[in-house]
Amino acid sequence: EAAEKGGYPHFVIKEINEQPEALRRALTGRSRDGQLHLPELERMEHAGLLNNIQRILVVACGTSYHAGMIAKYAIEKWARIPVETITAAEFRYCDPIVGPETLCIAVTQSGETADTLVGIRQAREHGAPVIAVTNIVSSAITRLADAVLYLQAGPEIGVVATKTFVSSVAVLYMLGLYLGQSRGRIQPEQMREFLAAMDQLPDQIQRILDQANSEGDIIEPLAKRMASVNSMMFIGRGVGYPTALEGALKLKEISYIHAEGFPAGELKHGSIALLDPETPLVGIATASHVYEKVVSNIQEVRARDAHIIVVATEGDENIRQHADDIMYVPDTLEIFSPLLASVPLQLFAYHVAVARGCNVDQPRNLAKSVTVE
Ligand code: G6P
């Protein structure tokens, strides 16, 4: 097993460190002459299954659900098709309005999650075309799908999803760009800009990891200081919101610290009552069109004496006056920021859990894939 961990103490940290490589594999060969290529969808295109799409439903659970939430922002932005992301366990029982004009995207790294399978089977019965996003070749979801987009992330042994999250988000971005392109919604020069920014993401994640592995980095010592708190809050806006949800989920799954993610603007409508000096807050404040709004939400919290940790974009000096600790990530387009902002949050959750002596590769009560409803 030591050999399988490749010199790392745990699979999770190995897999976090494999993210640049996983992402590179997901992106390789997709862009040519300023165009995005997804040959996996050609059959669906030829069969006319993508011509009349009026609406998209993304169906997923857990971390894959958060990837699906990010996809909503990307697909709506690029393809201007309304997207609803729904947790699979609810989807099945909400008498969903689906038909041939509703494209269903199933996101499941294992391809075996029962809730997702059951929901997608039902959507198919109503005539909905299905695209599966999964890491596992020939998994059950692939047999329910008209097309499969594989993550190619390599095996993920740690129960909590890390590299499969990053790869799922990347594949969903490509799907969004593809739909935007095929509907003529993205100008060629815009497409070049998106593809160029996407191409840089693996190296940018590598930089975050190199920084975290270097002497004097703040994440591990910060995690040790936070290891005895009872509760933490995560806030973000726009794509920072699902990033906050995923940051909170990683922390609770792996360290058993109570953690919740909120849309930053929603906090004041109730949950701010939970904040006190013993409840640290993580704010996702990377460069975005809602940056000022997030900062003002952070200020509201600071007024309650909470310890403030912020994920910010390199070069943002302004944030120093609003934060006790800052995790910097490289600059990218706003829409791609979750891929970078998630990485320090994964590392933070991991180091907190290690400091608490938790079983980071196999947290209690969790399974890698839940094959019962
Ligand atoms: C389980 C795992 C989660 C995972 C979820 C969905 O609950 O513990 O980490 O996100 O299943 O898994 P899937 O394979 O469908 O992406």
Residues whose N, C-alpha, C, O or C-beta is under 5 A from the ligand:
A	BS01	G6P	C61 G62 T63 S64 V107 T108 Q109 S110 G111 T113 V159 V160 A161 L366 A367 K368 S369 V370
